[in-house]
Amino acid sequence: MPETVRDEAHRSCVLCSLYNTNDPVVNEITNYIAEAVGNVALDEICTQVRNNLLEHCQTTESVDNIHAHITQHMTDQRVVLVNILRDLVELSTATRQSCVMTCEDTGAQAIDTKGLLAYLKTIDQITSIYKMESMKCATRKDQ
């Protein structure tokens, strides 16, 4: 059976390859990502993970590859939901901006109902994610 591009990406990912080693440092890094992903900027998480891999595992990995691992390879529910939430927030901004149309001739503004419905559905999805029990744990400040 031919190998998919996704399978190849996982096989060449340093963090994916280290994940199954049961190394306590790797487990700590993975746990840090899952716990921090809702509260710490993704770029900062990637930088910290890169530094820890270098210091504790003598493994060099780029921030871009770590970013790809977190956003595309990890299946921890908290990580996946935060990634979806980030995407939805970007989508809500775009759909909100597309809701209002301005007539070039008169300058009058009107609401695009299809755009408004898309925006409201996006907001509903964002709200649903925040209500999930696993998200309540992922975004607690007292951890």
For each residue, the residues with C-beta under 8 A, 3 or more apart:
1:
2:
3: 7 8
4: 7 8
5: 8 9
6: 9 10
7: 3 4 10 11
8: 3 4 5 11 12
9: 5 6 12 13 68 72 73
10: 6 7 13 16 73
11: 7 8 16 17
12: 8 9
13: 9 10 16 17 65 68 69 73
14: 17 18 53 59 61 65 69
15: 18 19 26 29 30 49 53 61 65 66 69 73
16: 10 11 13 19 69 73
17: 11 13 14 20 21
18: 14 15 21 23 26 57 59
19: 15 16 26 30
20: 17
21: 17 18 26
22: 26 27
23: 18 26 27 57
24: 27 28
25: 28 29 52 56 57
26: 15 18 19 21 22 23 29 30 57
27: 22 23 24 30 31
28: 24 25 31 32
29: 15 25 26 32 33 49 52 53
30: 15 19 26 27 33 34 76
31: 27 28 34 35
32: 28 29 35 36 45 48 49
33: 29 30 36 37 45 49 70 74 76 79
34: 30 31 37 74 76 78 79 138
35: 31 32 78 138 143
36: 32 33 39 40 45
37: 33 34 40 42 45 70 78 79 82 83 138
38: 78 82 135 138 139
39: 36 138 139 141
40: 36 37 44 45
41: 44 45
42: 37 45 46 67 70 71 86
43: 46 47 63 67
44: 40 41 47 48
45: 32 33 36 37 40 41 42 48 49 66 70
46: 42 43 49 50 63 66 67 70
47: 43 44 50 51 63
48: 32 44 45 51 52
49: 15 29 32 33 45 46 52 53 61 66
50: 46 47 53 54 61 62 63 66
51: 47 48 54 55
52: 25 29 48 49 55 56 57
53: 14 15 29 49 50 56 57 59 60 61
54: 50 51 57 58 59 60
55: 51 52
56: 25 52 53
57: 18 23 25 26 52 53 54
58: 54
59: 14 18 53 54
60: 53 54
61: 14 15 49 50 53 65 66
62: 50 65 66
63: 43 46 47 50 66 67
64: 67 68
65: 13 14 15 61 62 68 69
66: 15 45 46 49 50 61 62 63 69 70
67: 42 43 46 63 64 70 71
68: 9 13 64 65 71 72 73
69: 13 14 15 16 65 66 72 73 74
70: 33 37 42 45 46 66 67 73 74 79 83
71: 42 67 68 74 83
72: 9 68 69
73: 9 10 13 15 16 68 69 70
74: 33 34 69 70 71 79 80
75: 79 80
76: 30 33 34 79 80
77: 80 81 134
78: 34 35 37 38 81 82 134 135 137 138
79: 33 34 37 70 74 75 76 82 83
80: 74 75 76 77 83 84
81: 77 78 84 85 129 132 134 135 138
82: 37 38 78 79 85 86 135 138
83: 37 70 71 79 80 86 87
84: 80 81 87 88 129
85: 81 82 88 89 126 129 130 135
86: 42 82 83 89 90
87: 83 84 90 91
88: 84 85 91 92 122 125 126 129
89: 85 86 92 93 126
90: 86 87 93 94
91: 87 88 94 95 122
92: 88 89 95 96 119 122 123 126
93: 89 90 96 97
94: 90 91 97 98
95: 91 92 98 99 115 118 119 122
96: 92 93 99 119
97: 93 94 100
98: 94 95 112 115 118 119
99: 95 96 111 112 115 116 119
100: 97 109 110 111 112
101: 109 110 111 112
102: 107 108 109
103: 106 107 108 109 110
104: 107
105:
106: 103
107: 102 103 104
108: 102 103
109: 100 101 102 103
110: 100 101 103
111: 99 100 101 115 116
112: 98 99 100 101 115 116
113: 116 117
114: 117 118
115: 95 98 99 111 112 118 119
116: 99 111 112 113 119 120
117: 113 114 120 121
118: 95 98 114 115 121 122
119: 92 95 96 98 99 115 116 122 123
120: 116 117 123 124
121: 117 118 124 125
122: 88 91 92 95 118 119 125 126
123: 92 119 120 126 127
124: 120 121 127 128
125: 88 121 122 128 129
126: 85 88 89 92 122 123 129 130
127: 123 124 130 131
128: 124 125 131 132
129: 81 84 85 88 125 126 132 135
130: 85 126 127 135 139
131: 127 128 135
132: 81 128 129 135 136
133: 136 137
134: 77 78 81 137 138
135: 38 78 81 82 85 129 130 131 132 138 139
136: 132 133 139 140
137: 78 133 134 140
138: 34 35 37 38 39 78 81 82 134 135
139: 38 39 130 135 136
140: 136 137 143
141: 39
142:
143: 35 140
